Amino acid sequence: MFPLTRSLSLAAAGAIVALTAASIPARADELAQNLGPVGPREPILTWVGSKRVIAFYQPDSGNCAVHVVVWNPTDINAESTAGFQATLNPRQVAHIDTVENKSLYLQCGDDAERLAIVDTAKFVVAGVTK
């Protein structure tokens, strides 16, 4: 018979393995996705056309200091990798385009509380939602 502390340790280890497995993609060729919204230093992981994107931010005096890297996952030499940094004011939107005419829009939340992917179909010219 196992002592109670050893049983609890095994149960805790099993729970950690189960929770970790739940966040791993089902197949090795499936890349993780996190469509947000995210808090500071948490990644948005997504696709824009055939390109892969990772974006995260750090709060900067109420603004979002955003870091974005875009790459082609089939480019084994990473020659197509591009990155940029920008500081977005609250509610300001960054627009990322690919050569395939695909776009991604990232918006800084109020007081830099979050970074989110937004659907620009909901915006009008002045930036007011419908």
Order of alpha helices (4+ residues) and beta strands (2+ residues): alpha-beta-beta-beta-beta-beta-beta-beta
